[in-house]
């Protein structure tokens, strides 16, 4: 979030589940995210998925063995990569 300019007018826009703010009279400062749905914010920020989706995958894996197996493989791969970076 940019440092706010005292007295400058802001405009707000709701798009695809995300609320953005920008200065009405200053196009040099890009818009920034101020709120919205957590999954939509994650997508807007370019992340693979948000915490809510990750948690849903974990819950779904409890009753779907194939998904559980793949998530277990993913964790092994993640820790292998993480450990190799830290060395």
Secondary structure by P-SEA (a helix, b strand, c coil): cccccccbbbbbbbcccbbbbbbccccccccccccccaaaaaaaacccccaaaaaaaaaaacccaaaaaaaaaaaaaaaaaaaaaac
